[in-house]
Amino acid sequence: MEKIVKFAHHLLREQLWMYSIAFIVRLVLVFYGVYQDHTMIVKYTDIDYHVFTDAAQYVTQGFSPYQRTTYRYTPLLAWILTPNIYISELFGKVLFVWCDVVAAYLIHKILRLQGLDNYSAKKYSAFWLFNPLPMAVSSRGNAESILAVLVLAALYYELKHNLVKAALIYGFSVHMKIYPVALLLQTVLYLQAQRTKKRKKYKGKFSIFIWFGMAWDSLKRMLTWDICVFGAVMSLTLLVLNCAFYHMYGWDFLEHTYLYHLTRRDIRHNFSPYFYMLYVKAENDWSVSLGLAAFLPQILLLCVVSGTYYKDLPFCCFLNISIFVSFNKVCTSQALWLAPAYFLEFEGKNTFLHVWLAGLLFLIINCYILTQIITRYKLKEENKAKDKWQ
């Protein structure tokens, strides 16, 4: 027993060191960003971070955060970042890099719930902790790490079957940014699959009464107790937050937090496959309709993937988020193909076609990776089934 306790303490210390080092590296990048911002033409800090800070400034003065043009987020984010004004402008960056580390911790916890041993879970979470991409994104002042923590925490509590906490956190995540709503269908299907009651069999000739019986049975199977609890808590969370901020900021809140993202059409820094079409049709009367139509491939793929892989919730969540990002009409990826975007935005060069081709390459690469992951996942499941029957 004593050896087991010592081994557990050793693992705990080892993990603590890993997370501490990852956090310190991110802090170093934060302070390096201060140096680059003051000495170089191309700034390290994400332009959105200045938008967040300006919005927080307005909040501390009793004004609406939407007085800062291009602030397209919930007022809650501006409130959270008010220490940028009262304490230090670096507060938000430190918060974001801390959330980045917490996200890795949640990845470790979810992997343990999936049956992985502690060493493997630690190894895989280290891929996030020491990945240069999330390191750079969070230390530049991008708030996505907050959303990552909320989505991962909701997923963790769903797997733990703590539906009240899961729904509460999920509601917060959708309020912070609308795109986690893409995970709703898979969640409903997963919760529905937990129901053990068998479906009733209707015999005899088809009639209107049998049809109503089948419809009623389908409705009862859909509205399980788990789904009702999850839906009620999530809806109440969203309702309270949205009503409160609508009361404070009116239509500006709805427009900039939600509606703007439905009609958004970036024609400058955008690596979406729809980029060139949106650019060419920017002044066309059909431009808004085309922008809305761009959601259709996303919706179709999300429905197909959710209906196929919902039983493995983390895997389904990964696929849906990857599909949502890859096929989104606005995609501001951080990668090698930023070069044509730099010449477009900073040098005023006509590189629209190059940006579009880069976006297509980005989509092709993502689709190839997704198909390879799905293929290997299917092979793994088939091998599991064979071993079970042997």
Secondary structure, DSSP 8 states (H G I E B T S, - for coil): -HHHHHHHHHHHHHHHHHHHHHHHHHHHHHHHHHHHHHH-SS-SS-HHHHHHHHHHHHHHTTS-GGGSTT--S-HHHHHHTTHHHHT-TTHHHHHHHHHHHHHHHHHHHHHHHTT--HHHHHHHHHHHHT-HHHHHHHHTT-THHHHHHHHHHHHHHHHTT-HHHHHHHHHHHHHH-SGGGGGHHHHHHHHHHT---------SS--HHHHHHHHHHHHHHHS-HHHHHHHHHHHHHHHHHHHHHHHHHTHHHHIIIIIHHHH----SS---TTHHHHHHTTTSTTHHHHHHHTHHHHHHHHHHHHHHHTTSHHHHHHHHHHHHHHT-S-----STTHHHHHHHHTS----HHHHHHHHHHHHHHHHHHHHHHHHHHHHHHHHHHHHHH-
